[in-house]
Amino acid sequence: DGGITQSPKYLFRKEGQNVTLSCEQNLNHDAMYWYRQDPGQGLRLIYYSQIVNDFQKGDIAEGYSVSREKKESFPLTVTSAQKNPTAFYLCASKVRGDQETQYFGPGTRLLVL
Amino acid sequence: SQQGEEDPQALSIQEGENATMNCSYKTSINNLQWYRQNSGRGLVHLILIRSNEREKHSGRLRVTLDTSKKSSSLLITASRAADTASYFCATGGGSNYKLTFGKGTLLTVNP
């Protein structure tokens, strides 16, 4: 899992509630990513950020929001607009430039009450 | 959209046997990577092969890339129970640094 931490490990959301997933890295990486993984499926990109104060939508951004105020941190908010939030959420980071390898955190499992 | 598709979806072998997984993709790539995911955990990078390379080795891993067929294979030799995991191929690169993952192959190595 390298130098990327995600918290909490499990998160429960009530209907209509916004919840925020934390992702912190101490690898001095410029780029950070959020993925969603459903059972038996691959990873789908939600949002990514190549530099502080900048981020772009991925393939499934609807119902999610992010911020990138610090290089080390890339929190993901799952809003009430996301009608099917139950999934495993993975954060990753990489060095900006040609080095393509992404380093992943341990993940947060989000469950709806 | 999912660029890579792994085959088979699931593979069960005995310890000591070799395991081969395949990945097919649709568009041109800069590189192709393989990752491993143990159940309920994050992904771990295994190996990267660039579009101008045909074969690469890392320990018990051997990866091949055929850009004319848009396919790659991952071979794990002398498998161990600890190799039990899901294996994903990922394609991407370029200026937006995005990777696109397949759905993965679930490998079970029986002791």
Boltz contact constraints between the chains, C-beta under 6 A:
constraints:
  - contact:
      token1: [A, 1]
      token2: [B, 42]
      max_distance: 6.0
  - contact:
      token1: [A, 31]
      token2: [B, 97]
      max_distance: 6.0
  - contact:
      token1: [A, 41]
      token2: [B, 103]
      max_distance: 6.0
  - contact:
      token1: [A, 42]
      token2: [B, 2]
      max_distance: 6.0
  - contact:
      token1: [A, 42]
      token2: [B, 101]
      max_distance: 6.0
  - contact:
      token1: [A, 42]
      token2: [B, 102]
      max_distance: 6.0
  - contact:
      token1: [A, 42]
      token2: [B, 103]
      max_distance: 6.0
  - contact:
      token1: [A, 42]
      token2: [B, 104]
      max_distance: 6.0
  - contact:
      token1: [A, 43]
      token2: [B, 101]
      max_distance: 6.0
  - contact:
      token1: [A, 90]
      token2: [B, 42]
      max_distance: 6.0
  - contact:
      token1: [A, 100]
      token2: [B, 31]
      max_distance: 6.0
  - contact:
      token1: [A, 100]
      token2: [B, 93]
      max_distance: 6.0
  - contact:
      token1: [A, 101]
      token2: [B, 45]
      max_distance: 6.0
  - contact:
      token1: [A, 104]
      token2: [B, 42]
      max_distance: 6.0
  - contact:
      token1: [A, 104]
      token2: [B, 43]
      max_distance: 6.0
  - contact:
      token1: [A, 105]
      token2: [B, 42]
      max_distance: 6.0
  - contact:
      token1: [A, 106]
      token2: [B, 42]
      max_distance: 6.0
  - contact:
      token1: [A, 107]
      token2: [B, 42]
      max_distance: 6.0
